[in-house]
């Protein structure tokens, strides 16, 4: 597929929080990463408002296991409280993603250079990403490196299917939809032989409005400064 990148992301812990468990002040991770969390990782590798990243597939490489920890989160009213967070342990995933231009950003039409962005993205993968990588939450540091999707042995390669039930797919923001509202998307996640194939956001069967929002604005001068920085670091070989 055009504009595609493939990368492996791994870390000691991951916390892809099931929102139903946050009501009591404690967090429990989904068994697998959500579409939105993987999209966030792709955006940490390389992102500009000109682009929208789409996650095609994720391959679960390591066996799914959890570990609970006693945490003292800060309360909004001040002080600390006690809670148990349940993390995924020793996580490793192969991810296949691609980008399309954000057609709702007519103000950035001058920046729709497919060849430039694809090459910068591939170099950014080799460099381990432009920004810090997190596996769901900030305390779960992740690391990225290039891979060939499907290579190597995974712990679920011989498992025909696992159904994870209804999960949060992601959040739709005004920048990417053209509508002045935020939407939460749900879908039914299934893994077949270790691979989860994601549907596109607009094909999610359950979509709920969760708030209002507006499109962010970017000045052309700021965008040109960012372009110069990316070209210096990732096009001219400054990071290799």
N, C-alpha and C positions, 0 to 999 in steps of 0.2 A: 504494500500500500504506500502511496505517496505520503511524504511528510511523516513517516513512521520512525519511532525510536524504540529500542528494546533495552531494558536495563534490569539489573537485579538489585533489590533493596533488602537489607538485612540489619539486624540489631539484637541486642540481648532481650529487650522487652518491647511489647507493643500494647497500646490501649486504644482500641477502636470502640469507643463507649456506646453501649446500648442506651439510648436516651431514657428508656423506661426505668433504668436502675439509678438515674440521677435524682429522682424525686425524693429519695430518702437521704440524700447527701453522700451516698456511696456509689462507686462506679464498677461496672462489670463489663468486660470487653466482649464484643462480638467475637465469634470464633474465627472469622476471616475479615480482612480489611474491606471497608465500604468503598464504593465507587468514588465518593467525594474525597476520602482520605488519600486514595491513590492519585486522584487528580491534583490534590494539594502537593503531593510529592513531585509530580511532573512539573508543576508550576514553580517549585523550589529549584528544580534543575534549570529551567529556563522559561521565562514568561514575559510577555508584553501584552498590553491591552488590545493589541491588534489581533491576538490569537485566542482561540479556545481549544484547550486540550480535551481530547476524548480518550477514555480508557477502553481498549478493545477487549483485552483478556488479562487475567492474572493467574499464575500457576503457583500453587502452594507447594513449596519444596520440603519443608520440615513438618514433622508430626505436630498436630495441634495440642498444646499443653498449656496449663495455666498455673499461676502462682499468685497467692494473695499476700498483700503487704499492709501493715498498719501505717496509716498516713495521718498527719496532723495538718489538714488544710486550713487556710486562713478564712475566717468568717467575715461576711460583709459588714457585720455590726462591730467587728473588732475582735481580737483574740484568736485563739485556735480551738478547733474541735477535733474529735477522734473519729476516724472512718477506716474502713477496709476497702482497698481497691484491688480488683482482680485483673491481673495483666496476662497477656499471652507471653510465653517464654521461648527464647531462642527462635526468633521468627526469620524466615527467608522466603522471598517471593520473586518470581520472574514476572515482569510487566511488559505488555505491548501497548503502546499508546501512539496517537497521531494527533496532529493539529489541523484545524481549519481556520480560515480568517473569520473574524467576528463581523458579520455583515451589518450588525446594528451600530457599528462605530464608523459612520460615514466621515467623521472628522479625522480618522486615521487611514483613509483610503490610500494616501501616498506611501504608506509603510507596508503595503501588501506585496512584499518581495519574497516569494515562496522559497527560492533557492537560498537566499541569505539566511532566513530564519531556520530552515532545516539544517543547514551546515553549522550554524551556531549552536543549535540544540544538540547535535551529535557531538560536537566538541565539549559542550557543557556536561554531557553524560560521562565522557572520558575524564573530565576534571573532577567528577564527584558532585556536580551541582553548583549552581551559582549561590545558593543560600543554604543554611543549615537544614538538614533533613530530619523530620520527626515522624515517628511511627504512631500517629494518632494524637499524641499529646507531647508537650515540650519536654517532659522528663524522660521520654523514650527516644533516645538519640538513634538515628538510622544512618546507614551508609549506602552509597550508590556506586555501582560499577557497571560497565557495559556487559552484555551477554547476548547469546543467541537463544531466543525463546524456544523452549522445548529440549534444549541440550541438557545432559546430565540426568541423574536419577532423582526422582521425587518420591516422597513417602506415600503418596496417594495415586501413583501412576496405575496401579492395578485395582483401584476401587472404582466400580462402575458409576456410582452416583451417591452423593450426600445432599440432602435437602436441608437448608438452613432456615427455612420459613421466611416470613415477611421481615425485611430489613429496610433501614433507611438507605436509599440510593444516593441522594444528595440534595443540595439546595440550589434552586434557580434564582439568580440575581438579575436585577434590571439591566445590567451591562450586557448580559448574554441573551436576554429575551426581548428587550425593547419595551417591556411592560413595567409600570411603576409599582411593582410589588414583589415580595419575596415568596417563593413557593418551596415546600418540602415534598420531595418525591419518595415514594415507597415502591418496592418490588419484591418478588419472591426469588431468592438466591439459591441456585443449585450448582454443585461442583461435580463435574464428570471427569473421571480419570485425573484428578488433581487440578483441573482447569475450570475457572469460572469465566464464562463469556457474558460480558455486560451488554445490556440493551442501551440504546441512546437515550439521553434524558427526555426527549419529547415523546418517547414510546412507553414511558413508565405508566402503569395502569392506575396508580393512586397518586394524585397530586392535590395538595392542600395549600391554600394561601395562608401564610404565617406572618405577614407584616407588609408595611409600605416601604418604598425605597426609591432612590433616584439614580440616574446614570452619573458616574464620576466623570469629571472633565480633566483633560490633560492638555497642557500648552505645547505647541509645536516646538518651542525652544527646549523644554525639558525632555521631550522625546528625542530630539537631536543629540542632546548631551548623553542620554542613555545609549543611543546608537553608537556614538563614538567610543564609549567605554566598552561595550560588547565587542565591537570590531577590534579594538586594541587587545582585548584579553582572549577572545575566542576565534577571531578570523585571522589575525596576523600571527597566531601561534604563541601569544604571550603566556598562556597557561600551560603549555605542553613542555 
